[in-house]
Amino acid sequence: MNDAALKSDTQDIVVDEVFPHAPETIWKTLTTGELITRWMMAPTGFEPVEGKQFTFQTTPAGEWDGIIRCQVLDVVPNERFVYAWKGGHEGNVGYGSRLDTVVTWILSKVESGTRVRLVHSGFVLPKNDTAFKNMSEGWKKVVRNLDTIVAEQVSSKKQH
């Protein structure tokens, strides 16, 4: 099978929300390690610098150690943040199967604040069905958490 045929079997998760905050405020929460810990999970070795490698640790399964290996692919301050998201193991079926995907955050200023668009692309189906299903729900929660942490940052600034 050629690459084009394989590509047609991939799915993307898309979460699109508008938050009443400035892109700069959301960007800070999106690209600060200590804040990422609060709305997603703790990154190790994170810096929002192109080429930088970092990891997240989640629940191991079977042959997989639970480490999500990421690499920053693109950084356009206050607009676009992209990183590779790789994990799993070839020997696993279902949870913890091999995953080679890309996470893209796009921020666009709109009248009522900022449109936050998350695209997690490259899920190979049916192999990544479990990850796709779990992460489709998970990313919705993560984006809501992001908004909560951004709102906290905004209100703590107003109090100082």
N, C-alpha and C positions, 0 to 999 in steps of 0.2 A: 504494500500500500504506500502511496506517495504522501508527502507532507500535506499537500492540499486536501487530500481525502481525510487525513487525520484531523486537520484543523476544523473541518466541518462538524466534527463531533465534540467541539468544546462549547462550554456554556460560561456565561458571565453572570455575576451577581451585581446588581445595580441598586444603590440606595440614593435617593435624591430628596433632599430636604432644604427648606429655607429657614435660616435662623436669624433672629433680630440682633445680630452682632456684626461688627466690622470685620472684613477679611483678615486684617492684621491681628486681631484678637484671636480669631479661630486658628490662624496660622501658628501663633505662639503655642497654643494648646496642642496642636497637631504635631509640632516638631520639637517639643521640649521633653526629654526623657522622663523627668520626674512627673510631668503632667500626663504623658502617655500611660504611665503606670496606673494612674487614677481612672482613666476611661477605657483602657483595654487590658493590658498586662505589662509587667515590667520588662523593658528591653535591656539587653546587656550589650554594651559597646556602642550604643546609638549616638550618632551625630547626623544632622540633616545636611550631609555633604556627599555629593555625587561620588560613587565608587566605594563609600564606606560600608563595611559589612557589620551586621549586628544580628542578635538572636532573640527569640522569645522561647520560654520554656512552658510547655503545656503537658497534659497527661500522656505519658508513654503508652504504647500499645504494641504487643507482639515484638517484632524485630526493631520497631522504631523507638528511639530514645526520647521522643517528645520534644525535640528541639526543632524550632522553625528557623531556618536560615534565610536571612534577608540581606539584600544589598540595595543601597540607594541608587536608583537609575537616573532620576531627573529631579532637579530642584529649581523651581521658579518661585521665589518668595511671594507669599500672599496669593498665589494663583494655582500652582500645580506641584504635587509631591508624589513621586512614583518609586516603588520599591518591589524587588523580586521577593516572593514568598514561597519558599521550598521546604518540604518536609516529607515525612512518611518513609516507607520502605517498600521495595518491590515485593517482598515476601508477604506483605499484609494485604488482606482483602477487607473492604469496608473501612472502618475507622483506622487511620494510620497508613492507608495505602499511599503510594508515591504521589506527591503533589508538586507541580512545577508551575506556579502561577505568578501573576503580577497584580499588585494593589496600586490603584491610581486615585488620588484625591484631587478634585478640581474645585477651586473656589471662584465664584463669580459674584461681583457686586450686583445686587438688585435693589429696587426701591425700598423694600422692607428690611434689608440687611444683606445677608450673603447666602447664595445658593451653594450648598455643599453636596457635591456629587462624588460618591464612592463607586468605583468600578473594580471588582476583583475578578480578573479574567484568566481564562485558560484551564478551566476545569474540564478534564477529559471524561466524558460519560461513555459507558456506565462505570468505569473504574473509580471515578471520584464522586459517585452518587452520594455516599454518606457525608463526605466533606462538604459537598455542594449544598445538601439539605441542611446540615447543621450550621454551616457558616451563613447561609441565606438568612436564617433566623438570628444568628449571632451578630452579624454586621448591623442589623436593624437596631439591636440593643446597644451596640458599641457607638453608633452614630448618635443615639439618644443620650448616652452617657457623655459623649463629647460635648453636646450642647449643655448639659448640666455643669460640667467642669468649666466650660467657657463662661457660663453665667456666673459661677462662683468667682472666677477671676475678675469679671467686670464689677461685681458688687464689692469685692474686697478692695479694688482700686478706688471706688467711690468713697469708701470709709476712711481711706488714708489721706 
